[in-house]
Amino acid sequence: MTQSTHLVGQVDTEIAEFLASREPILVAVADELSSFTDFSRDLLSGGKRFRARFCIAGWQATSSGAHSAEERAVITLAAALEIFHAAALVHDDIIDNSDTRRGMPAAHIRFAALHRDEHFAGAAGAFGRASAILHGDLLLGWSDELVDAALALLPDQDNARSTRAEFNRMRTEVTVGQYLDILEENAWPTVPDADTIRRAERVMTFKSAKYSVEAPLALGALIGGASAAQVDSLRRFGLPLGLAFQLRDDVLGVFGDATITGKPAGDDLREGKRTVLVALARQGMSHSQRGAFDDALGRGDLDAAAVADLQRQIEFSGALESTERSISSYTADALDALHAADLDPHAVAELEELAQLLTKRSF
């Protein structure tokens, strides 16, 4: 077992212990609130812990690792990132009307089922969405509690302040990136075709790429007092890798196997996601093809045959091949930046492995 794997295991323990510590607080208010910790525990039991792993790797790449207080702080900060990610997923599933997450019913679907099982008054769907919004908000608050706990462990308050500033910036960028995603799904008829790829790239940069890879790396480095040059080198690696990661996610959102992704095949097509893959596909179509494609994209009632037809159109347009080339190019840029950086060799090997895991996920 590598040291990083051992630390990720401690992140799992930290999350479990934190949720257990919050359950009595909720139940002291009302027994019915146990659903929040039950649903949180189920959601956080899944996932690949990429953000936690990048946070730990950022710290290992730039720190001697000799300070036990730093190690404890990094574990707690990595747990905060995973809970923050869970909050984002809960809210994202509401916004996208997505029924599943990690192979399980999404939070708003679980709350709606609770409404039906208990024979409550009113509409189950409305209850589910409202409850899940509050669930996501609660997870956001909990993630911030863990950030505070991590920073309180640091002997150097300059490191604490720089880490907090980075976390705050990440949180802002993710939130406005989510809004830009909603904006593109609604404003696309008003956007000139020449601008669609640029705008889709803007969404994937701020909604996903930066907070999935770049920010966790920087947070891990900053908590250990890394130099500005070291943090900058991690950013040069992290941003293109995050872009490659999101492009791979976009491909999986259209062509992925539900048994691997945990979401129905073609879910991004039903949700009308205006991704770079979709923007490239539209660019490769005739005017009439584009009109028919636009009419179908975003229809929640698309059946398997309709999804397969849209998949064929995207592939025939050349968009899938172009996206695969971009994934390879971004990954190469990231690895070039990593190999040029002055970082711990063992951590570099870990980051190389993570880069492969992120970008070569199968259909």
C-alpha positions in Angstrom: 0.0 0.0 0.0 1.4 3.4 -1.0 1.5 6.3 1.4 -1.1 8.2 -0.7 -3.4 5.2 -0.7 -3.1 5.0 3.1 -3.9 8.7 3.4 -7.0 8.3 1.1 -8.2 5.6 3.4 -7.8 8.0 6.3 -10.0 10.5 4.3 -12.7 7.9 4.2 -12.5 7.5 7.9 -12.5 11.3 8.5 -15.7 11.6 6.4 -17.4 8.7 8.2 -16.5 10.1 11.6 -17.6 13.6 10.7 -21.0 12.4 9.5 -21.4 10.3 12.7 -20.6 13.3 14.8 -23.2 15.4 13.1 -26.1 12.9 13.3 -26.7 13.5 17.1 -26.9 17.2 16.4 -29.6 16.7 13.8 -31.5 14.1 15.8 -31.5 16.4 18.8 -33.6 18.8 16.7 -35.9 16.1 15.3 -35.7 12.4 14.7 -36.9 12.9 11.1 -33.6 14.7 10.3 -31.7 11.4 10.3 -32.5 11.2 6.5 -29.9 13.9 5.9 -27.0 11.9 7.4 -28.3 8.6 5.9 -28.4 10.1 2.4 -25.1 11.8 2.9 -23.4 8.6 4.0 -24.7 6.7 1.0 -23.7 9.4 -1.5 -20.2 9.8 0.1 -19.6 6.0 0.1 -19.2 6.1 -3.6 -16.9 8.0 -6.0 -13.2 7.7 -6.8 -11.9 10.3 -4.4 -10.1 12.1 -7.2 -10.2 15.5 -5.5 -9.0 14.1 -2.2 -6.2 12.3 -4.1 -5.1 15.4 -5.9 -5.1 17.4 -2.7 -2.9 14.9 -1.0 -0.6 14.6 -4.1 -0.2 18.4 -4.2 0.9 18.4 -0.6 3.3 15.4 -1.1 4.7 17.0 -4.2 5.8 20.1 -2.4 6.3 19.2 1.2 8.8 17.1 3.2 5.8 15.4 4.8 7.6 15.5 8.1 5.0 17.5 10.0 2.2 15.4 11.6 0.0 18.4 12.0 0.2 19.1 8.3 -0.6 15.6 7.4 -3.7 15.6 9.7 -4.7 19.0 8.1 -4.4 17.7 4.6 -6.6 14.6 5.4 -9.2 16.9 6.9 -9.0 19.3 3.9 -9.3 16.4 1.5 -12.4 15.3 3.3 -13.8 18.8 3.0 -13.3 18.7 -0.7 -15.2 15.4 -1.0 -18.1 16.7 0.9 -18.1 20.0 -1.1 -18.2 17.8 -4.2 -21.1 15.8 -2.8 -23.0 19.1 -2.3 -22.3 20.1 -5.9 -23.6 16.8 -7.1 -26.9 17.1 -5.1 -27.5 20.5 -6.5 -26.4 19.5 -10.0 -28.9 16.6 -10.1 -31.7 18.9 -9.2 -30.8 21.4 -11.9 -30.4 18.7 -14.5 -33.4 16.7 -13.5 -31.1 13.7 -13.2 -32.7 10.8 -11.4 -29.5 8.7 -10.6 -26.1 9.4 -9.1 -23.4 6.8 -8.7 -25.8 4.0 -9.5 -28.3 5.1 -6.8 -31.4 7.4 -6.8 -30.4 11.0 -6.7 -31.0 12.9 -3.4 -34.2 14.6 -4.7 -35.6 11.3 -5.9 -34.9 9.7 -2.5 -36.7 12.6 -0.7 -39.6 12.3 -3.1 -39.8 8.5 -2.3 -39.8 9.3 1.4 -42.8 11.6 0.8 -44.7 8.9 -1.0 -43.8 6.2 1.5 -45.0 8.3 4.4 -48.1 9.4 2.5 -47.4 13.1 3.0 -49.7 15.8 1.6 -48.7 17.8 -1.5 -46.5 16.9 -4.4 -43.7 14.3 -3.9 -41.5 15.9 -6.6 -41.7 19.4 -5.1 -40.9 18.0 -1.6 -38.0 16.1 -3.0 -36.5 19.0 -4.8 -36.9 21.4 -1.9 -35.5 18.9 0.6 -32.5 18.1 -1.7 -31.7 21.8 -2.1 -31.4 22.0 1.7 -29.4 18.8 1.8 -26.9 20.3 -0.7 -26.8 23.5 1.4 -26.1 21.4 4.6 -23.3 19.6 2.8 -21.8 22.9 1.8 -21.9 24.1 5.4 -20.3 20.9 6.6 -17.5 21.2 4.0 -16.7 24.7 5.4 -16.6 23.3 8.9 -14.0 20.8 7.9 -11.9 23.5 6.1 -11.9 25.5 9.4 -10.9 22.4 11.3 -8.1 21.7 8.9 -6.7 25.2 9.0 -6.9 25.3 12.8 -4.3 22.4 12.9 -1.7 24.5 11.1 1.1 26.2 13.0 1.7 28.7 10.2 -1.3 31.0 9.8 0.1 32.4 6.5 -0.4 29.0 5.1 -3.9 28.9 6.6 -4.9 32.2 5.1 -3.6 31.3 1.6 -5.4 28.0 1.7 -8.6 29.6 2.8 -8.4 32.1 0.0 -7.9 29.4 -2.6 -10.9 27.4 -1.2 -13.1 30.5 -1.3 -12.0 31.2 -4.9 -12.7 27.6 -5.9 -16.2 27.8 -4.4 -17.0 31.0 -6.2 -15.8 29.7 -9.6 -17.7 26.4 -9.3 -20.9 28.3 -8.5 -20.7 30.8 -11.3 -19.5 28.0 -13.6 -22.7 26.1 -12.8 -24.7 29.2 -13.7 -22.8 29.5 -17.0 -23.8 25.9 -17.7 -27.5 26.7 -17.1 -27.1 29.9 -19.2 -25.7 27.9 -22.2 -28.6 25.4 -22.0 -31.1 28.2 -22.3 -29.3 31.0 -24.2 -27.9 28.9 -27.0 -30.4 30.0 -29.7 -29.1 33.6 -29.2 -25.4 32.7 -29.4 -23.7 32.9 -32.8 -22.4 29.5 -34.0 -18.9 30.8 -34.1 -19.0 31.5 -30.3 -20.4 28.2 -29.1 -17.2 26.3 -28.7 -15.5 29.1 -26.8 -18.5 29.4 -24.5 -18.6 25.7 -23.9 -14.9 25.7 -23.0 -15.6 28.5 -20.5 -18.2 26.3 -18.8 -16.0 23.3 -18.5 -13.1 25.4 -17.2 -14.9 26.9 -14.3 -17.6 24.4 -13.6 -15.3 21.4 -13.6 -11.7 21.5 -14.7 -10.4 24.0 -12.2 -12.2 22.5 -9.1 -11.6 18.9 -10.1 -7.8 19.0 -10.5 -6.2 22.4 -10.3 -7.7 23.7 -7.1 -7.2 20.5 -5.1 -3.6 20.4 -6.1 -3.1 24.0 -5.2 -4.9 23.5 -1.9 -2.7 20.6 -0.9 0.4 22.6 -1.8 -0.6 25.8 0.0 -1.5 24.0 3.2 2.1 22.9 3.4 3.5 26.3 2.5 4.7 25.5 -1.0 6.5 28.2 -2.9 4.7 30.3 -5.5 6.7 28.6 -8.2 5.7 25.2 -7.0 2.0 26.1 -6.9 2.3 27.6 -10.3 3.8 24.5 -11.7 1.0 22.4 -10.2 -1.5 24.7 -11.8 0.2 24.3 -15.2 -0.3 20.6 -14.9 -3.7 20.7 -13.3 -5.7 22.9 -15.6 -5.1 21.1 -18.9 -5.5 17.8 -17.1 -8.8 19.0 -15.7 -9.9 20.0 -19.2 -9.0 16.6 -20.5 -11.0 15.1 -17.6 -14.1 17.1 -18.4 -13.9 16.2 -22.1 -13.7 12.6 -21.1 -16.7 13.1 -18.8 -18.6 14.7 -21.7 -17.9 11.7 -24.0 -19.0 9.3 -21.2 -22.2 11.5 -20.7 -23.2 10.7 -24.3 -21.6 7.3 -25.1 -20.9 5.9 -21.6 -22.0 2.5 -20.2 -24.4 3.1 -17.3 -22.8 0.2 -15.3 -19.6 2.3 -15.4 -20.8 5.8 -15.1 -23.7 5.2 -12.7 -26.0 7.3 -14.9 -28.2 6.2 -17.8 -26.6 6.2 -21.2 -27.1 9.4 -23.1 -28.2 11.3 -20.0 -26.4 14.5 -21.2 -28.4 14.3 -24.4 -31.7 14.2 -22.5 -30.5 17.1 -20.3 -29.6 19.2 -23.3 -26.0 19.7 -22.2 -24.2 22.3 -24.4 -20.8 20.7 -24.1 -17.7 21.1 -26.3 -18.6 17.7 -27.8 -22.0 19.0 -28.8 -20.7 22.3 -30.0 -18.2 20.5 -32.2 -20.9 18.2 -33.5 -23.1 21.1 -34.5 -20.2 22.7 -36.3 -19.8 19.6 -38.4 -23.4 19.4 -39.5 -25.4 21.0 -42.3 -28.0 23.7 -41.4 -30.8 21.2 -41.7 -29.0 18.5 -39.7 -28.2 21.1 -37.0 -31.9 22.0 -36.8 -33.1 18.5 -36.3 -30.3 17.8 -33.8 -31.3 20.9 -31.8 -34.9 19.8 -31.8 -34.0 16.5 -30.3 -31.3 17.6 -27.8 -32.7 18.3 -24.4 -35.9 16.1 -24.7 -36.3 14.2 -21.5 -38.4 11.5 -23.2 -35.6 10.4 -25.6 -35.8 6.6 -25.8 -32.8 4.3 -26.5 -33.3 4.4 -30.3 -33.4 8.2 -30.3 -30.3 8.4 -28.1 -28.5 6.0 -30.5 -29.5 8.2 -33.4 -28.0 11.3 -31.8 -24.9 9.3 -30.9 -24.5 8.4 -34.6 -24.9 12.0 -35.6 -22.3 13.2 -33.2 -19.9 10.5 -34.3 -20.5 11.1 -38.0 -19.9 14.8 -37.6 -16.3 14.1 -36.5 -16.9 15.6 -33.0 -16.0 12.4 -31.1 -12.7 12.0 -33.0 -11.9 15.7 -32.5 -12.7 15.5 -28.8 -10.5 12.4 -28.4 -7.6 14.3 -30.0 -8.2 17.2 -27.6 -8.1 14.9 -24.7 -4.8 13.5 -25.8 -3.4 17.0 -26.5 -4.5 18.4 -23.1 -3.1 15.3 -21.3 0.3 15.7 -23.1 0.4 19.4 -22.2 -0.3 18.5 -18.6 2.4 15.8 -18.5 5.0 18.1 -20.1 4.3 20.7 -17.4 4.6 18.0 -14.7 7.9 16.7 -16.0 9.3 20.2 -16.2 8.4 21.0 -12.6 10.6 20.9 -9.5 8.5 18.4 -7.6 9.0 15.3 -5.5 9.7 12.4 -7.9 7.4 9.9 -6.0 4.5 12.4 -6.1 5.2 13.0 -9.8 4.7 9.2 -10.4 1.4 9.4 -8.4 0.2 12.3 -10.5 1.1 10.5 -13.7 -1.0 7.6 -12.6 -3.9 9.9 -11.7 -3.7 11.5 -15.1 -4.1 8.1 -16.8 -7.1 7.2 -14.5 -8.8 10.5 -15.3 -8.4 10.5 -19.1 -8.6 6.9 -20.0 -11.8 5.9 -18.3 -13.6 3.4 -20.6 -17.0 3.7 -22.2 
